[in-house]
């Protein structure tokens, strides 16, 4: 070991304590029958209203379990990632309003909240143990927040359900009958012999397939497929002091020390699972109610879940495992590179106010103006005034070291996939590859 590396490791004694490595005990034991069934369902467009988009379309291994764009064209588009476009003559109401979150380790036991705003979370006061949006109430017990999360995109008009008048699922959603919409999707799956055969072994031949059965299987697959446990950083934490090079060690010391990254990116998975205001640029359709709000382009984040004014513009801290694979970054996907995201923290207010819009990765689409929020000085001021991250001075060399450390969080084997993409799915519909 060189003297320089020894001094770096010695310097870590002044930094915050390092976390435990990720390991298999961090995750529930997989049920492989459900995992294999969930793999097929995850890649099968049968779960979308118009049978034209799957869970995997926006959470694809080619893009680190996300989709490689800031805000997706969801239902109605063709292609994957930055190449996803609308067919000639087709239109959509709008883009998906938030960046597709990566799926790495979201099945870990410590995950009790899901989505950027935490609108699915464990809540012992709820009848089925989870808080969900009021218009998406659970009707059965579920084993995890991840399985509950898997239910919701199926009923999102922009993500999977489609628009009113296009299919019975979308019509049921528009009428406020979410139970019927889920039942229609479950009946489709139930009618496919290969799916029915697999469900027979899991729920019994005398029970119809329920939407929760589908979501549980998808959750099992995500938990198994997207575990990132074997990065160089994990090897270092497990005792291999040669696993990180000098730049990565310097970046680790900054991360857990003077740079203050650990304030929010704490713990084994480098997330505190809490909600913070970091001043991300806001663009796209927003999450306001177009019928009730004259400013639907805003996105108030956690506030939409809690109605607590202190939660305005708060979004959940993402885990950093495999973060180098999951660009672009932020709830709006505002920054296309890790370096741009790290530099945002140097002066979040300035970064917000001077945001270079060419950084946004947005497919061409005939939708409402993407830049309404950023064009309104008042909204930018509201976001800026809520920022809770203090500016920090860092040299270019220090930023390079932090980036080196962040790249040490990549599990190369996990990125290749465990089960991977199936050749076909039981519905016979095309599989996004």
Residue, then its C-alpha position, 0 to 999 in steps of 0.5 A: x500500500x502506498x503512503x498516499x493511500x494509507x494517509x487517505x484511509x487514516x483520514x477517514x477516521x475524521x469522517x462520518x462512520x462508513x455504512x455496512x455493505x449491502x448483502x443478501x440479508x438486506x433483502x427478503x428471501x425471493x420466491x423464485x416461482x413468483x420471480x419468474x412469473x413477475x419477469x414475464x409480467x414486467x416485460x408484457x404490454x398486456x398490463x397496459x390499457x392499449x397493450x402497447x407499453x410494459x413496466x420495462x419500457x420505462x424501467x429497462x436494463x439498457x438504461x440502468x432500470x430507468x429510461x434515459x430521458x428526463x420526462x418520458x413519452x409513456x403510453x402511445x410512444x414507440x421505441x425505447x429511451x431517447x429514441x422513443x417517439x410518437x408514431x406519425x400522426x399520433x398525439x398524447x396529452x402530455x409527457x409523464x410528469x416525473x423522471x422514471x426512478x431507477x429500481x436498484x435495491x428498492x426491494x430492500x427491507x429498509x424501503x418503506x416508501x416508494x415514488x419521488x413523493x412517497x405516496x406509497x408508504x408503510x402506515x400501520x394505521x391504514x387498514x391494509x398497512x399502507x398509505x396510498x393515494x385516495x383514488x387508489x385504495x388497497x383492497x387486500x393485504x400486500x407484502x411490501x411497499x414495492x408490491x403496492x407501488x407496482x399497482x399504480x402505474x397500471x392506472x396512470x393515463x400517461x404511463x400505462x392506462x391510456x386516455x378515455x375512449x381508447x380502451x375499457x381500462x382507461x374508461x374505468x379510470x376516468x370514471x373513478x372506478x379503479x377497482x374495475x380497471x384493475x379487474x379488467x387487467x387481471x382478467x386479461x392475464x387470467x385468460x392467458x393459459x400460460x399465466x393461468x398455469x403459473x398462477x394455479x401453482x401460486x394461488x390455487x386453480x379455484x381463485x381468479x387472478x387478482x391485480x394484487x397477485x400480479x403486483x406481488x409477482x412483479x415486486x418479487x421480480x424487481x426485488x430479485x433482478x435489481x439487487x446491486x450488492x457487489x460494487x467495489x465500495x461494498x468490497x471495500x466495506x467488507x474488508x478489501x482495502x485494495x478495492x478502491x483506487x486513490x481517487x475513489x478513496x479521496x472521493x469517499x473521504x469527501x463524501x463522508x466528510x467535508x462535502x456533507x453528502x452523507x447528510x442525506x445519502x446516509x446508511x447502507x443504501x446511501x439514502x435517508x429515505x427522507x424528503x428534501x428541497x434541493x432546488x431542481x429545475x421544474x419543467x414538463x406538465x407538472x403535478x398540479x390539477x389542471x381543473x382546479x389550479x391555474x398553475x398545473x405546471x408546478x410540482x410541489x412534491x411531498x406536499x401533494x401527499x401530506x398537505x403540510x406547507x413545509x413539504x413544498x418542493x420536497x422529494x425523496x433522497x434517491x439511493x446512489x447504488x448504480x447511480x452512474x448508470x441511471x442518468x438523467x438525475x433529479x425528479x425532473x431528470x434535469x441533469x444529464x450527467x453525474x458531474x452536472x448533478x454534483x455541481x448543482x450542489x455547489x450553489x443550488x440557487x444559482x444552478x436553478x436560476x441559470x439552468x441551461x435548458x439544453x441539458x433536458x433530454x426531451x423527445x419531440x412531442x406536440x404537448x403543452x409548453x414544457x417550460x411554463x414553470x421556468x418561464x414564470x419567475x415567481x415559480x422559480x423564486x418559490x423553489x429557490x426560497x425553499x432550498x435547504x442545501x447550503x452552497x459549498x466550495x469544492x475544487x474541480x479536482x475534488x469534484x473529480x474525486x467524488x465522481x470517481x467514488x460515485x462510480x465505485x458504487x456500480x455493481x457491474x454484474x447486477x447491471x448485466x441482469x440476473x434473469x434478463x429480458x425474456x425472449x417472449x411473453x405469454x401474451x405473445x405481444x412484442x417485448x421491448x429489447 
